[in-house]
Amino acid sequence: MTDLPSKKTLDQKHWSPGQLIYDYDTPSFHAFLIVKGSVDIYSRKGLKLNTLYEKEIFGESSLLLNKKRSVAAKAGENGASALLIPKAHITSLQEEAPLLAAILRKVQLRLEDSNNQSVELAKQVEVILNLVKTQKETNKAVEQKLEQMKINIQGSFRSD
């Protein structure tokens, strides 16, 4: 069995509030275990997908799926500190427990699908909001035009 890294052997890194930890479409070399603060996860389009806190891990999906990053991670409002878990340790764990690796892979694929669905729903909400704004402006213009017509025609009728 491979020795897991201890907190003493893992590098720790700190990020200031709002600082980019990693961006989407970048290679993945580490997962991160938050030891202080929080981390916000964003979609490619800037939709905030989640906020993670102490003792939570992030950045593992791309390692488990052997893909580039599918989201961006930024330090939360008070910054963040995290232990860096090297890709080699994740790979060792997968090799030692192939059943667990398969389960984790499936969960990560579902998470990726969920993130994609969230982004798609956000796009649809944006389209609907734009339609509502456009309709509201159109209704206001029609109302103004009708009011003007009403004023223009008020004196046009006979009042016998």
N, C-alpha and C positions, 0 to 999 in steps of 0.2 A: 504494500500500500504506500502510495506517495505521501510524503510528509506535507501537510498543508502549511502554508506560511502563517506564522504567528503575527500578531499585531506589531511585535518588536522588529520583525524582519521586513515588513511591508513599508514602502515609502508612503509618506503622507503629504498631501498637498492642500493649500488653502486658496480660496478664490474670494475676491471682494464681491459685495452685492451687485448682482446683474452681470457679473463677468462671465463670458462664454467659456464653458468647460470643454465642450466639443460641438462641432457643427455637423449637420447631416451631410451625407455623401463623403465623409472622411474615413480613412482607415481606422480600424479598432485595434488597440494594443493592450487595453486595460478595461476591467470593470472597476467600479468604485463602490466602496462601502462608506456611507456617510457616518462620520463620527461627531459632527457638530454642524448646526445650521440646517439649511434646506436647499433643495435643488428643484428648479422648475424645468419641466420637459415640454418642448414645443414641436409642433409639426413643421413641415417645410414651409407652409403658408403662414406660420406665426400663431397658430391656434394653440393655446395652452392646454396640454393634455392632462397634466398631473403635477402635483407638488409632492416631493419625497422628503422624508425627515430622517433623523438619526436612526441608525441600525438598519436602514433600507439600502438595497443595492440598486445600482443603475449602470447602464452601459453593457450589460451582460448579453442582451439580445444579439447584438452584432457578433459577439464572440461565439455564442452558441450556434448561430446560423451561418457563421463564416461569411458575413456580408459587411458592406460599409454601413456606417451609421444611418439609421432611417429617421432619426429625430435630432433635435439640438437640445443641449443641456446647458442651463445657465444657473449660476449661484442665486439663491433666494435673497430675500430682502435684507437679511442679516449676514450674508455671505455663507460660505460652506467650507468644511474641511472633510476630506475623505481619504481613506486608505486606498492605494492603487493595487488592484489584484491583477497580476500579469496574465496574459493570454495563456501562457504555458501551464499555469496552475489550473485554469478552467479546462484546458485540453486534457490534462492528466486526470482530472475528475471524471470527464466524459469517458475516457478509455477504461477507467477502473469500474465504472458503473454504467454500462451501455443501456440498461433498461431505464435508469434514472435520466440519462442523457436524452433518450428518445422522448420521455415524458416532458422534460424541460423544453426540448425542441418544439414539440407540439403546442405547449403552452405559449411559447414565444411567437409561433406562427399565428396563433389566435390573437395574441396581443397586437401583433402587426396588423392583422385584419381589422381589429377593433379601432386602432388608430386611424387606419384608412377610412373606415366608416365614419368616424368622428369628423374627419376633414371633409368628406363628401357631404355630410349633413350640414356642416358649417357653410359650405358653398351654397347649398340649397336655401338655407336661411338668409344668406346675403342676397340671393336673387329675389326672394320673396320680399325682403325689406326694401330693396330697390323698386320693386313693383308697387309696393304700398306708398312709398314716397312719391313716385311718379304719378300714381293715381290721385294722391292727395293734392299734388300741384295741379293736375288736370281738373279735378273737381273744383278747386279754388278759382281757376281761370274761367271755368264754365259759370260758376256762381257770380263772379264779377261781371261777366258778359251779360248774363240774364238780368242782373241788377241794373246795368246801364240801359239795357233794352226797356226795362220796366219804366225807368225815368224818362227815356225818350218817348215812349208811347203814352205816358200818363195824360199829356195834354192833347193827344190826337183823337180822343173819342168825344163824341157829343155827349153832353150831359143834360138833355132835355128831360 
